[in-house]
Amino acid sequence: MPMISHAPDSGLWLLSTPRTSYVLRVHATGAPRHVAWGPRISLAEAGELVVPDPEGEVSSFEGRDPVGEELPVDGGTRYGPPSLQVRYADGSRAFEWQPTGHRVLEPAPGTAELVLEFRDRLHPLHVALHYTVRDDTDVIERRTVLRNAGDEPLDLLRADSAAWSLPALDGYRVSHVTGRWAAESRLRREPLPHGETVLTSRRGITSHHAGPWVMLDDGTAGEEQGRVWSTALAWSGSWRLTVQRTHDGRAGVTGGAGHEGTSVPLAPGEEFTSPVFAGLFTEGGFGAASRGWHTYTRTHVLPHGRETAPVLYNSWEATGFDVDEASQRRLAERAAALGVELYVVDDGWFGARRDDRAGLGDWTPTPDRFPHGLAPLSETVRKLGMRFGVWVEPEMVNPDSDLYRAHPDWVLHIPGRARSELRNQLVLNFAREDVADWAYGWLTRLVAEAGVDFLKWDMNRAFSEAGWPDRPGGHDRLWTGYVHNLYGVLDRLRADHPSLRIEACSGGGGRADLGVLRRTDQAWTSDNTDAVDRLSIQRGFGQVLPARVMSAWVTDVPNQFTGRTVPLRYRFHSAMAGLLGIGGDLNRWSEEQLAEAAELIAGYKRVRHLVQHGELYRPAGPEGEGPVVVQYVAGDGGETLVLALRQGPGGGPRVPDAPVRLGGLTPGARYRDAATGTVHSAGVLAAYGLRLELPGQDWASAAVHLVREG
């Protein structure tokens, strides 16, 4: 069966992925209408799903069903949340679909793209709906391209990427994440209320407070069973998803860049391409949905998703702003002795940076701390067998900096309004070409001259006074222009330096999305590195994003956020669920701690291919009373890693932990414990479970590596 099929007589289009089908049609009115999204069917079977238009008089209060449109537009008798809302030069609004053609493309082997082309019946606004499917994933990518073909300007008051419709179900439940700084990605599963539920960021970044994705089910799906419909937006600025549940038992979600009150101006001849808003249908519960997104991200989003990420050390907790060449050399020597493979110098190496009140924007090494620049330290790190990385925050400036004194107009601002400082800094207007060119210029020089292999790209505050007075329509243009130029700088850097690797960071997990990950290699999950808090944070993060991008550090205790003290082994086991990093002050670690850390790092290296490239199962989550358990399985079922962590002190006598049933194993196979030699049958592990045998003390943890025999 081809990936894209068409029945001209009925106007049906069938998009086929390995296990699913997506069906739509161009209605007789010219409008693109949704038909079905679910298990795989044939084109002939898809024809049976077309619902005839209602006969007779329709209530004068109901209007058209907004859930049934591929991209609900503003105008006519539509009263639901519009995905497309336009204001023309004469002040009028609305859009009426007029088909102008279609194209079926093959942009790459194993990939097919359907483009449905329309225009408004009255105004020369052209709209192209893009659908991309592949032969190795069930994720469907959608985006919308809008072009002003007239000679007068217009404004896109809302220009969502796509709208996804669900079938009629007995009930609906929505899964999403909420949070705040240092408490990101808190998973919520709750009944979807009737009406409209809005998830959004108005901060100019993806945000710590919500994530640009949702999962929907009928309320009965579990971790490994049930149908789940999920969507994720690939965008790193402000965004909005609107989930609607109608009175007649339908549900859908529309989403795209921007938030209410902003618009996208389109000058004559100008075009706007929305970010990708991808969708995935699965029948294996939330676990299958996560595994589908993870494989898609590693294969089709990340620039180097098949690479195995190194164990890194970051200097922040050891030195803070007190950074100099000699102290960094000493730390690097200790890190190398542990088996660290990438050494990263954090904030404090540049300009007048002695605290967070000055220096941002002046990106040259401080002469009295690095008299010959960063190159000598980089060379030392390489001689120790490690790669070299640095922390940067290119989008920010301190008012107390040479850059700001020279270019006060470069920041987001509104004339006559106060310039609100957060963390003593202002936001540079990356929508300006001169600002983006400046950032690219010093970054590419830094990477080349200092031999930088890795950038930790931070962004430590949200937008405020988001104005651009020097550009007509600038107050609206900056929201999307900022992100496009951010992406452009990252793309140019990667083109200049193919071996450069980049971590996306925004004061923790404030910028972790499929848009920025298309041009970076990993994401900082949270500034909160407490090993216990991270169990919940990492569970929410991993609903859509894979362990291959989830940075996780081992830091010192008592933890700076929670004051909690847990054993070093527990901190390692928590961080081994992602990209292992060390962030503690190695100068204060005892010889016993250093030896234990070296042993645990070596152990992680033996299993990290499973964590970073394997299939994730979640046998037991943090919502239960027992240990949190995550499992990573090789794609061929040949080996598996089980990480188990007890969540807290118990009261009274310790109750034995229940056996944990494992997934993804080869039926009929036998698995040997790499540490103890104990042999288990796959049937018992899957049906009856693995006995964890955690030590009896509080904060106990274990890592179990099972290898298939034969």
C-alpha positions in Angstrom: 0.0 0.0 0.0 1.4 3.4 -0.9 2.0 5.9 1.9 -0.4 8.4 0.2 -3.5 7.2 -1.6 -6.3 9.2 -3.3 -9.8 8.6 -4.4 -10.7 11.5 -6.8 -14.4 10.7 -7.0 -14.9 11.1 -3.3 -12.1 13.5 -2.6 -10.6 11.1 0.0 -6.9 11.1 0.9 -5.4 8.2 2.9 -2.1 8.6 4.7 -0.6 5.3 5.7 2.1 4.7 8.3 3.4 1.3 9.4 0.5 0.8 11.9 -1.9 3.6 11.5 -4.1 5.5 9.0 -5.1 9.1 8.7 -8.0 10.0 6.4 -9.3 13.3 5.2 -11.2 14.6 2.2 -11.8 17.8 0.4 -15.5 18.5 0.8 -17.8 19.6 -2.0 -17.7 23.1 -0.4 -13.9 23.1 -0.9 -13.1 22.8 2.8 -10.7 20.1 4.0 -12.5 17.8 6.4 -11.2 15.2 8.8 -12.5 11.7 8.4 -10.5 9.3 10.7 -7.3 8.8 12.6 -6.6 5.4 14.0 -5.6 1.8 13.1 -4.4 1.0 9.6 -7.1 0.5 6.9 -7.3 0.5 3.1 -8.6 3.2 0.9 -11.8 1.3 0.2 -12.4 0.8 3.9 -11.8 4.5 4.5 -14.7 5.3 2.1 -17.0 3.6 4.6 -16.1 6.1 7.3 -17.3 9.2 5.4 -20.4 10.6 7.2 -23.0 12.1 4.9 -23.9 15.7 5.5 -26.9 16.2 7.8 -30.2 16.5 6.0 -32.8 19.1 6.7 -32.7 22.3 8.7 -29.7 22.7 11.1 -30.2 24.7 14.3 -29.6 28.4 13.8 -27.5 28.3 17.0 -25.1 25.4 16.3 -23.1 26.2 13.2 -20.5 24.0 11.7 -18.7 21.3 13.7 -15.2 22.8 14.4 -13.7 19.5 15.4 -14.4 18.1 12.0 -12.2 20.5 10.0 -8.6 20.0 9.2 -7.8 23.6 10.0 -10.9 25.4 11.5 -11.1 28.9 10.1 -12.7 32.0 11.3 -15.8 33.0 9.4 -19.2 31.9 8.3 -21.1 29.8 10.9 -18.1 28.5 12.8 -18.0 29.3 16.5 -15.3 27.1 17.9 -11.6 28.0 18.4 -10.2 29.0 15.0 -6.9 27.7 13.9 -6.7 30.4 11.2 -7.9 33.9 11.8 -7.1 36.7 9.3 -7.6 40.4 9.3 -7.4 42.0 5.9 -6.3 45.6 5.0 -9.9 46.7 4.9 -10.5 45.5 8.5 -12.6 42.5 7.5 -12.0 39.0 8.6 -12.9 35.4 7.6 -11.6 32.8 5.2 -13.5 30.6 2.7 -11.8 27.6 1.2 -11.3 27.4 -2.5 -9.1 24.4 -3.7 -6.4 25.3 -6.2 -4.5 22.0 -6.5 -2.5 19.3 -4.7 1.0 17.8 -4.9 2.4 14.4 -3.7 6.1 14.7 -3.1 9.0 12.4 -2.1 11.4 14.6 -0.3 13.6 11.7 0.8 13.6 7.9 0.4 11.0 6.4 2.7 9.2 9.7 3.0 6.1 11.0 1.3 4.5 14.5 1.6 1.0 15.6 0.6 0.4 19.3 -0.1 -3.2 20.5 -0.4 -3.4 24.0 -1.8 -6.2 26.5 -1.3 -6.9 30.2 -1.4 -9.5 32.5 0.0 -12.5 33.0 -2.4 -12.3 36.7 -2.0 -8.8 37.8 -1.0 -5.5 36.6 -2.5 -4.4 34.7 0.6 -3.0 31.2 -0.3 -2.9 28.4 2.2 -1.1 25.1 1.8 -1.6 22.2 4.2 1.4 19.9 4.4 1.3 16.3 5.7 4.5 14.2 5.9 4.5 10.4 6.6 7.4 8.0 6.7 7.8 4.2 6.4 9.5 3.7 9.7 7.4 5.8 12.1 3.7 6.3 12.9 4.3 10.0 13.7 2.6 12.3 11.1 4.1 15.8 10.7 1.8 18.6 9.7 2.4 22.3 9.0 0.7 25.2 7.2 2.2 27.7 4.8 0.4 31.0 4.2 1.3 33.4 1.4 0.0 36.9 0.8 -0.3 37.0 -3.0 -2.0 40.4 -3.0 -0.7 43.9 -3.0 -2.0 44.9 0.4 -0.8 43.9 3.8 -2.8 41.6 6.1 -2.4 40.2 9.7 -2.6 36.6 10.8 -4.3 36.9 14.1 -4.0 33.2 14.6 -2.0 30.8 12.4 -1.9 27.4 13.9 0.1 24.6 12.4 -2.7 22.0 12.4 -5.9 20.8 14.1 -6.1 17.1 15.2 -9.6 15.5 15.6 -10.4 12.4 17.7 -13.2 9.9 17.1 -16.3 10.0 19.3 -15.4 8.2 22.6 -17.3 7.5 25.8 -15.1 9.8 27.7 -11.9 11.8 27.3 -8.8 12.2 29.5 -6.0 14.6 28.8 -2.3 14.1 29.8 0.1 17.0 29.9 2.7 18.6 32.1 2.7 21.6 34.4 5.4 23.1 36.7 7.6 26.0 37.5 11.3 26.7 37.7 13.1 23.9 39.5 9.9 21.8 39.4 9.3 21.3 35.7 7.5 18.5 33.8 5.0 17.4 36.5 2.7 14.9 34.8 -1.0 15.4 35.0 -3.6 12.9 33.8 -7.1 14.3 34.3 -10.6 14.2 32.8 -11.0 16.6 29.8 -13.7 19.1 30.8 -16.3 20.2 28.3 -15.5 23.4 26.6 -12.0 24.6 25.8 -8.8 23.9 27.7 -5.9 26.1 26.8 -2.2 25.2 27.4 0.2 28.0 26.6 3.4 29.9 27.1 3.4 33.7 26.9 7.0 34.0 28.0 8.8 33.9 24.6 10.3 30.5 25.4 8.8 27.0 25.7 8.6 27.6 29.4 8.9 25.6 32.7 5.2 25.9 33.3 3.7 23.8 30.5 4.9 21.6 27.7 3.8 22.0 24.0 2.2 18.5 23.8 -0.9 16.6 24.9 -2.0 13.0 25.0 -5.7 12.1 24.9 -7.4 8.8 25.6 -10.9 7.6 26.7 -9.9 7.4 30.4 -9.1 3.7 30.4 -5.6 3.6 28.8 -2.8 2.3 31.0 0.9 2.3 30.7 0.9 -0.7 28.3 -2.7 -1.0 27.1 -5.3 1.2 25.4 -5.5 3.7 22.6 -3.7 7.0 22.9 -3.8 10.0 20.5 -0.9 12.4 21.1 0.4 15.6 19.5 3.6 17.7 20.0 4.5 21.1 18.7 8.1 21.7 17.4 8.5 25.3 18.6 10.8 27.1 21.0 8.9 30.4 21.6 5.5 31.4 22.8 2.8 28.8 21.8 -0.8 27.8 22.4 -2.6 24.5 22.3 -6.4 24.5 22.6 -8.1 21.3 23.5 -11.8 21.3 22.8 -14.5 18.8 24.0 -17.9 19.4 22.5 -21.4 18.7 23.8 -21.9 15.9 21.3 -19.0 13.8 22.4 -16.2 15.0 20.2 -12.7 16.2 21.0 -9.8 17.8 19.2 -6.7 20.0 19.6 -5.4 22.9 17.6 -2.0 24.3 18.1 0.7 26.6 16.9 3.2 29.4 17.6 2.2 32.6 19.4 -0.3 33.4 22.1 -3.4 35.6 22.3 -3.0 39.3 21.6 -0.1 38.9 19.1 -0.3 38.5 15.3 1.9 37.7 12.3 1.9 40.6 9.8 2.2 39.5 6.1 3.3 42.1 3.7 2.5 41.7 0.0 4.4 38.6 -1.3 5.4 37.5 2.1 5.0 34.0 3.4 4.7 32.4 6.8 5.5 28.8 7.5 4.2 27.4 10.7 6.2 25.0 12.9 5.6 21.3 12.7 2.7 20.1 14.8 3.1 16.3 14.8 0.6 13.6 15.8 0.9 9.9 16.8 -1.8 7.3 17.4 -0.8 4.1 19.3 -2.7 1.1 20.7 -0.2 0.1 23.4 -1.0 2.7 26.1 1.1 5.6 27.2 4.3 3.5 27.1 3.9 2.8 23.4 3.1 6.5 22.8 6.4 7.5 24.5 8.4 4.9 22.7 7.0 6.1 19.4 8.0 9.7 20.1 11.4 8.6 21.4 12.3 6.7 18.3 11.0 9.4 16.0 13.0 12.0 17.9 16.2 10.0 17.8 15.8 9.1 14.1 14.1 12.2 12.5 14.6 15.1 14.8 18.1 15.0 16.4 21.0 15.9 14.1 23.1 13.1 15.7 20.5 10.9 17.4 22.5 7.7 16.8 25.6 9.0 18.6 26.3 8.0 22.2 26.6 11.0 24.4 29.7 11.3 26.7 29.8 11.5 30.4 30.3 15.2 31.3 31.5 17.3 34.2 30.2 20.8 34.8 32.1 23.2 37.0 29.2 25.4 38.3 28.6 23.9 41.7 32.3 23.7 42.4 33.3 27.2 41.5 30.2 29.4 40.9 31.5 32.6 39.4 35.0 32.1 40.8 36.4 30.7 37.6 40.1 30.8 36.6 42.5 28.7 34.6 44.3 27.1 37.5 41.2 26.0 39.5 39.7 24.7 36.3 42.8 22.7 35.5 42.7 21.0 38.9 39.0 20.2 38.5 39.6 18.8 35.0 42.3 16.5 36.4 40.0 15.1 39.0 37.2 14.7 36.5 39.4 12.9 34.0 40.5 10.4 36.8 36.8 9.5 37.3 36.4 8.6 33.6 34.6 11.8 32.5 34.7 12.4 28.8 33.6 16.0 28.4 34.6 18.9 30.6 32.4 22.1 30.7 33.4 25.5 32.1 30.2 27.2 33.3 29.4 30.9 34.0 32.1 33.3 35.0 34.9 33.0 32.4 34.2 36.2 30.5 34.1 40.0 30.8 33.5 41.6 34.2 31.6 38.5 35.3 32.1 38.2 39.1 28.4 37.7 39.9 25.1 37.9 38.0 25.0 41.7 38.0 27.6 42.4 35.3 29.4 41.2 32.2 26.7 39.4 30.2 27.2 40.4 26.6 31.0 40.9 26.8 32.1 37.5 25.5 35.8 37.6 25.7 37.8 35.7 28.4 38.6 37.7 31.5 42.3 38.6 31.1 43.3 38.3 34.8 41.7 34.8 34.9 42.5 33.5 31.5 45.5 35.6 30.4 45.9 33.7 27.2 42.2 33.0 26.5 40.5 29.7 26.8 42.7 27.8 24.3 45.4 26.7 26.9 42.7 25.2 29.2 41.1 23.6 26.2 44.4 22.0 25.2 44.9 20.8 28.8 41.5 19.2 28.8 42.2 17.4 25.6 45.5 16.1 26.8 43.6 14.6 29.7 41.5 12.7 27.2 38.3 14.8 27.4 36.4 17.1 25.1 36.1 20.8 26.0 32.9 22.8 26.5 31.8 26.2 27.8 28.6 27.8 29.1 27.2 30.7 27.0 24.0 32.9 27.2 24.0 34.7 23.8 20.4 36.1 24.1 21.0 38.1 27.3 22.8 41.2 28.4 23.5 42.9 31.7 22.9 46.7 31.8 26.3 46.8 33.4 28.2 45.7 30.3 30.1 47.3 27.4 27.6 45.8 24.9 24.6 47.4 26.5 26.3 50.8 26.9 27.1 50.6 23.2 23.8 49.3 22.0 20.9 50.0 24.4 18.5 49.7 21.5 19.4 46.1 21.0 17.2 44.8 23.8 13.4 44.2 23.8 11.9 47.5 24.9 9.0 49.8 24.5 9.8 53.5 24.4 8.7 55.3 27.6 8.3 52.1 29.5 10.6 50.8 32.2 13.0 48.0 31.2 12.2 45.2 33.7 15.3 43.3 34.8 15.1 39.7 35.9 18.3 38.1 37.3 19.8 41.6 36.6 19.6 41.1 32.9 17.6 42.1 29.8 16.7 40.2 26.6 18.5 40.9 23.4 16.2 41.2 20.4 17.3 38.2 18.3 14.6 39.2 15.7 17.0 41.9 14.6 19.4 40.7 12.0 22.3 42.8 13.4 21.9 41.2 16.8 21.7 37.7 15.3 24.8 38.4 13.2 26.7 39.7 16.2 25.9 36.6 18.2 26.8 34.3 15.4 30.1 36.2 14.8 31.5 35.9 18.4 30.2 32.3 18.8 31.8 31.0 15.7 35.1 32.7 16.6 35.0 31.4 20.2 34.4 27.8 19.0 37.3 28.0 16.4 39.8 29.9 18.5 39.3 28.1 21.8 38.7 24.6 20.3 35.2 24.3 21.8 33.5 21.0 21.3 30.3 21.7 23.3 28.2 24.7 24.1 25.8 24.8 27.0 23.4 27.4 25.6 21.5 29.0 28.4 18.6 31.5 28.5 17.8 32.6 32.0 14.7 34.8 31.9 11.4 35.3 30.1 10.5 38.2 27.8 9.1 41.5 29.1 8.4 44.8 27.4 8.5 42.8 24.2 8.7 45.6 21.8 10.7 46.4 18.6 10.0 50.1 17.9 12.5 50.4 15.0 10.6 48.1 12.7 7.1 48.6 11.4 4.9 45.9 12.9 7.9 45.0 15.0 6.0 44.5 18.3 4.2 41.5 16.6 7.0 40.4 14.3 9.5 39.9 17.0 7.7 36.8 18.6 8.3 34.6 15.6 11.3 36.5 14.2 13.2 35.9 17.4 12.9 32.1 17.2 13.6 31.9 13.5 16.9 33.9 14.0 17.7 31.8 17.1 17.4 28.7 14.9 19.4 30.4 12.2 22.3 31.1 14.4 22.3 27.5 15.7 22.1 26.2 12.1 25.0 28.5 10.9 27.2 27.4 13.9 26.6 23.7 13.1 27.4 24.3 9.4 30.7 26.0 10.4 31.6 23.4 13.0 30.2 20.0 12.2 31.7 18.4 15.3 30.2 20.9 17.6 27.6 19.6 20.0 25.0 21.9 21.8 22.9 21.6 24.9 19.6 23.6 25.0 19.0 25.2 28.4 16.8 27.8 29.8 17.3 28.1 33.5 16.7 24.4 33.6 13.9 22.8 31.4 12.5 26.1 30.0 13.5 25.3 26.4 13.0 21.6 25.8 11.0 20.9 22.6 11.2 19.2 19.2 12.0 22.5 17.5 15.2 23.3 19.3 16.2 19.7 19.4 16.3 19.6 15.6 19.4 21.7 15.8 20.9 20.8 19.3 21.9 17.5 20.8 20.4 17.4 24.3 18.4 19.5 26.8 19.0 20.5 30.4 16.1 19.0 32.3 15.9 21.1 35.4 18.1 23.2 37.7 16.8 21.0 40.5 19.2 18.1 40.6 17.8 16.5 43.8 17.8 12.8 43.0 14.4 12.2 44.4 12.7 15.2 42.8 14.2 14.2 39.5 12.3 10.9 39.5 9.0 12.9 38.9 10.6 15.5 36.7 12.2 12.9 34.5 9.0 10.9 34.3 7.1 13.9 32.9 10.0 14.9 30.6 10.2 11.3 29.2 6.5 11.2 28.1 7.6 12.6 24.8 11.3 13.4 24.8 13.8 10.5 25.0 16.5 9.7 27.5 19.0 10.4 24.7 18.4 14.2 25.2 17.7 14.2 29.0 20.7 15.7 30.9 20.9 14.4 34.5 23.7 15.3 37.0 25.0 13.9 40.2 25.5 16.8 42.6 26.4 17.4 46.2 24.3 16.9 49.3 22.5 18.4 51.2 20.8 19.4 47.9 20.8 23.1 47.4 17.0 23.1 46.6 15.6 20.6 49.0 18.2 20.2 51.7 17.9 16.4 51.2 20.8 14.0 51.7 20.7 10.7 49.8 23.6 8.3 49.2 26.0 8.8 46.3 24.9 5.5 44.7 21.3 6.7 44.8 22.2 10.0 43.1 24.0 8.1 40.4 21.2 5.6 39.8 18.7 8.5 39.4 21.0 10.3 36.9 21.8 7.1 35.0 18.3 7.2 33.6 19.4 9.9 31.2 22.7 11.5 30.0 24.9 11.1 33.0 26.8 14.2 34.2 28.7 15.1 37.3 28.1 18.5 38.8 29.5 18.3 42.4 32.6 19.9 43.8 35.2 17.2 43.3 37.6 19.0 45.5 35.4 18.1 48.5 34.8 14.5 47.6 36.7 11.9 49.7 38.9 9.2 48.2 36.2 6.7 49.0 33.5 8.8 47.1 35.9 9.3 44.2 36.5 5.6 43.9 32.8 4.8 44.1 32.0 7.4 41.5 34.6 6.0 39.1 33.1 2.6 39.6 29.6 3.9 38.9 30.7 5.9 35.8 32.3 2.8 34.4 29.1 0.8 35.1 27.1 3.5 33.2 29.3 3.3 30.2 28.6 -0.5 30.0 24.9 0.1 29.8 24.4 3.7 28.3 23.7 2.3 24.9 20.5 0.9 26.4 19.6 4.1 28.1 20.3 6.4 25.2 19.2 4.2 22.3 16.9 1.5 23.9 13.2 1.2 24.4 11.8 2.7 27.6 9.4 0.9 29.8 8.0 2.3 33.1 7.0 -0.7 35.3 6.5 1.5 38.4 6.1 5.3 38.7 6.6 7.8 41.5 2.8 8.0 42.1 2.9 4.6 43.8 4.2 3.6 47.3 6.9 1.2 46.1 10.2 1.9 44.3 10.3 3.9 41.1 11.4 1.5 38.3 12.4 2.4 34.8 13.6 -0.2 32.2 15.6 0.2 29.0 15.6 -2.6 26.5 17.8 -3.1 23.4 15.9 -2.9 20.1 16.4 -6.6 19.5 15.5 -7.6 23.1 19.1 -8.8 23.6 19.7 -7.1 26.9 17.9 -4.8 29.4 18.7 -2.4 32.2 16.4 -2.0 35.2 16.9 1.0 37.5 15.0 0.9 40.8 15.0 3.6 43.5 13.1 3.6 46.8 11.3 7.0 47.1 11.7 7.8 50.8 12.0 6.7 54.4 9.5 4.2 55.5 7.5 4.0 58.7 7.7 0.8 60.8 9.0 -2.6 59.5 10.0 -2.6 55.9 7.5 -4.5 53.6 9.2 -6.5 50.8 9.0 -4.8 47.5 6.6 -6.4 45.0 8.2 -8.1 42.0 8.4 -5.9 38.9 7.1 -7.2 35.6 9.4 -6.4 32.7 8.5 -5.6 29.1 10.2 -5.9 25.7 12.0 -9.2 26.3 12.3 -12.0 23.8 9.6 -14.7 24.4 11.1 -18.0 25.5 14.6 -16.5 26.1 16.7 -16.7 29.2 18.5 -13.7 30.7 21.6 -13.7 32.9 22.2 -11.1 35.5 25.6 -9.5 34.5 26.5 -8.9 38.1 25.4 -12.1 39.9 25.1 -14.7 37.2 21.5 -15.5 38.2 19.5 -16.7 35.2 15.8 -15.7 34.7 13.4 -16.8 32.0 11.7 -14.1 30.0 8.3 -15.7 30.7 8.7 -15.4 34.4 10.1 -11.8 34.2 7.2 -10.7 32.0 4.3 -12.6 33.8 5.5 -12.7 37.4 8.3 -10.1 37.6 11.8 -9.5 38.8 12.5 -9.5 42.5 14.4 -6.3 43.1 15.9 -7.3 46.5 16.7 -3.7 47.4 18.7 -3.2 50.6 16.5 -2.6 53.6 17.8 0.9 54.4 16.1 4.1 53.4 17.1 5.6 49.9 18.0 2.2 48.6 18.6 1.7 44.9 19.8 -0.8 42.4 20.8 -1.2 38.7 20.2 -4.6 37.2 21.7 -5.5 33.8 20.3 -8.6 32.2 21.8 -10.1 29.1 20.0 -12.7 26.8 21.8 -16.1 26.7 22.5 -17.8 23.4 
